[in-house]
């Protein structure tokens, strides 16, 4: 199984961060209905109250193999979600691995 883990940090000056984080989650949650390659998909909003630097939204997704993942990132629906996320986030961290 090919796993794709992504963490996003909203821009520091973003208005109403909680609403933006929820909108990111809503848009990501819409993808499994249109992208058949997705096997597992979990999106979460950070609930930790850490004083250290942290991320606001996380995604853990799974695909049969790397080829399925590469098809997933080519869907126009995926591109639209990525464009929105890029417009409201300051940082993104990605780890892909086999499990």
N, C-alpha and C positions, 0 to 999 in steps of 0.2 A: 504494500500500500504506500502511495506517495502522499506525504503530509506537507501542508503549506501553512505556516504560522506567520501571522502579520500583527504588528502592534503599531498603533497610531497615537501621536500626541497632537492635540488641537493647538492652533496658533494661540500664543499667549494673550493676544488682544482680541480674540474671538468673542463676540457678544453671545451671551446665553449659551455657555459651553454644554450644559446638560441637554438642551434642545438639539444642538448640533450633533452631539454624540448619539442621541436617540435617532436622529435622521440618518446618520451613517449606518446604524444598526438596521433600521427599517429597509434601507436600500440594499444592504448586503443580504438581509433575510429574504429578499424577493428573488435572488438569483437561483436557488435550487429548483424553483418551479419552472425555470426556462432553460437551465443548463443541465443536460442529461448526464454529463460526465461526473457531476458531484456525487460522491458516495456518503460523505458526512460533512456537516457544516454547522459550526457553532460560533455565534457572535456574542460577545459580552462587553458590558460597560464596566469599567474599573470601579469597584466598590471599596477598595482599600483606602484607608485614611493616612497613608504614609506621608511623612514630611519630606522625604527624599524625592528626587525626580521620579516621575512615573508616567505611564501612558494612559490614555483615556479609553481606548477601544481596542479589543483584541479579536482576532479571527483564527480559528483552527478549522482547516478543511482537509478532506481526504479524497483521493482519486485512486483508481485502480493502478495507474502507473504514470510515469512522467508524460507519456503521450497524451493521456487524458487531461492532465493538468495543462499541457500546452494548447490543447483545443479549448479548454475553459477560458484561458486568457485571450482568446481570439474572438469571443462572442461580443457583438456590439453592446449588449446589455452590461457586460462586465466593464467594457471601456467607459460607458456612461457613468457607472458607479465610481470607477477609478478617477475619472475627471472631477466628479463632485468632491470626493475625499481629498484629492490633491489640492483643491481650492480652499479647503478649510483646515488643513493640517500643516504642522511645521516639521514633523519628523515621522519617519516610517522605518521600522525594522522588520526584516523578513528572514525566516529560516525555513528551508525546505529540507526534508529528510525522509528516509524510508523507515517504515515501522511494520 
